[in-house]
Amino acid sequence: MTLLKSSLTCAALLISIAVATRSVHAQTPKKTSDIAQELVRTETGFFEAWKSEDVAYFRNHIPENGVFWGEYGTFSRDQQLEEQKQSAQACVVDGYGLSDFGILPLATGTYLLTYKAEQHATCGGQKVPVYMNGSSVYIFKEGRWQAIYRAEVPLKNQN
């Protein structure tokens, strides 16, 4: 009986180790530098979509419960998408640049991306602020990074 009990205990331990090892290999996270590159590429995609009037990019990279915060208030995903449709008709984007990226892991699969932006555009005949700070909270959902929260704030000193 003791031999049988020991054999079963050993077998259970080996199975547990095998399952745990397989799980670790299947869920090994990407390097933070790889994730940072993906997040920067995704964030840059928002600016490129703004420039090229690609509302579908916003739809694909903002989840249903996504929120945008800026100088005009807080907007839901639907409000953001409507804003982008209006922007496509009213804005001309000559160029933009993003720099000084920072990334902070918040939880498993959730990251805060911060950056500085320089944008050259007019909307409704008015120049938009050139310099701003931005931040986005990204989650990995449906096989891609999505910005559940985005914020853009123009800098007071635009010189």
C-alpha positions in Angstrom: 0.0 0.0 0.0 2.8 2.4 0.9 4.6 1.6 -2.5 1.3 2.3 -4.4 0.7 5.5 -2.5 4.3 6.7 -3.1 4.0 5.8 -6.8 0.8 7.7 -7.1 2.2 10.7 -5.3 5.3 10.7 -7.6 3.2 10.4 -10.7 0.9 13.2 -9.6 4.0 15.4 -8.9 5.5 14.6 -12.3 2.2 15.4 -14.1 1.9 18.7 -12.2 5.5 19.7 -13.2 4.8 18.7 -16.8 1.6 20.7 -16.9 3.1 23.7 -15.2 6.1 23.7 -17.5 3.9 23.5 -20.6 1.8 26.4 -19.3 4.9 28.5 -18.7 6.1 27.9 -22.3 2.6 28.6 -23.7 2.2 31.9 -21.8 5.7 33.2 -21.9 5.3 37.0 -22.2 7.1 38.9 -24.9 10.1 41.0 -23.9 9.1 44.5 -22.7 11.2 46.0 -25.5 9.1 44.0 -28.1 5.9 45.2 -26.4 7.1 48.8 -26.3 7.7 48.6 -30.1 4.3 47.3 -30.7 2.7 49.9 -28.5 4.6 52.7 -30.2 3.6 51.4 -33.6 0.0 51.2 -32.5 0.0 54.7 -31.1 1.7 56.1 -34.2 -1.1 54.3 -36.1 -3.6 56.6 -34.5 -1.8 59.7 -35.8 -1.4 58.1 -39.2 -5.1 57.2 -39.3 -5.9 60.8 -38.4 -3.7 62.1 -41.2 -5.1 59.6 -43.8 -8.7 59.9 -42.5 -8.9 56.2 -41.6 -11.7 56.0 -39.1 -11.6 52.1 -39.3 -8.2 52.2 -37.5 -9.8 53.9 -34.5 -12.7 51.4 -34.5 -10.2 48.5 -34.6 -7.9 49.8 -31.9 -10.3 51.2 -29.3 -12.4 48.6 -27.4 -16.1 49.1 -26.8 -15.5 50.5 -23.3 -12.6 52.8 -24.5 -12.4 56.3 -23.1 -10.6 59.4 -24.5 -9.8 62.4 -22.3 -8.6 65.8 -23.6 -9.0 69.5 -23.3 -12.7 69.3 -24.3 -13.7 66.6 -21.9 -14.1 62.8 -21.7 -15.5 60.9 -24.7 -16.8 57.3 -25.1 -15.6 55.1 -28.0 -18.7 56.1 -30.0 -18.1 59.8 -29.4 -14.4 59.3 -30.4 -15.4 57.6 -33.7 -17.9 60.4 -34.5 -15.2 62.9 -33.7 -12.9 61.2 -36.1 -15.5 61.2 -38.9 -15.9 65.0 -38.4 -12.2 65.4 -38.2 -11.8 63.6 -41.6 -14.0 66.3 -43.1 -12.6 69.3 -41.3 -8.9 68.7 -40.7 -5.8 68.8 -42.9 -2.8 67.1 -41.3 0.5 68.1 -42.8 2.6 66.1 -40.5 3.3 64.9 -37.0 6.1 63.4 -34.9 6.1 61.4 -31.7 9.0 61.2 -29.2 10.1 60.6 -25.6 8.2 57.4 -25.2 7.8 55.9 -21.8 6.2 52.5 -21.0 5.0 51.3 -17.6 3.5 47.8 -17.0 0.3 48.2 -15.0 -0.9 44.6 -14.8 -0.5 41.4 -16.9 -1.2 42.5 -20.5 -1.9 46.1 -19.5 0.6 49.0 -20.2 0.7 52.8 -19.9 2.4 54.5 -22.8 3.4 58.1 -22.5 4.9 60.4 -25.2 5.3 63.9 -26.6 3.8 64.9 -29.9 4.4 67.6 -32.4 1.6 68.0 -34.9 1.1 70.3 -37.8 -2.6 70.5 -38.7 -5.6 72.7 -39.2 -9.2 71.9 -38.4 -12.0 74.1 -39.6 -9.4 76.6 -40.7 -7.8 76.9 -37.3 -4.4 75.6 -36.4 -4.3 72.9 -33.8 -1.8 73.2 -30.9 1.5 72.0 -32.2 3.0 70.6 -29.0 1.2 68.1 -26.6 1.7 65.3 -24.2 -0.2 62.1 -24.7 -0.8 58.9 -22.8 -2.6 55.7 -23.6 -3.4 52.6 -21.5 -3.2 49.5 -23.7 -4.7 46.1 -23.3 -4.1 43.1 -25.5 -7.6 42.0 -26.7 -8.8 40.1 -29.7 -5.3 39.5 -30.9 -4.2 43.1 -31.0 -3.2 46.0 -28.7 -6.2 48.3 -28.0 -6.2 51.7 -26.3 -8.8 51.4 -23.6 -7.8 54.9 -22.4 -6.2 57.7 -24.4 -5.4 61.3 -23.3 -3.9 64.2 -25.2 -3.2 67.6 -23.5 -1.8 70.6 -25.4 1.2 72.2 -23.7 0.6 75.7 -22.4 3.9 77.0 -23.9 3.5 76.4 -27.7 6.9 78.0 -28.5 
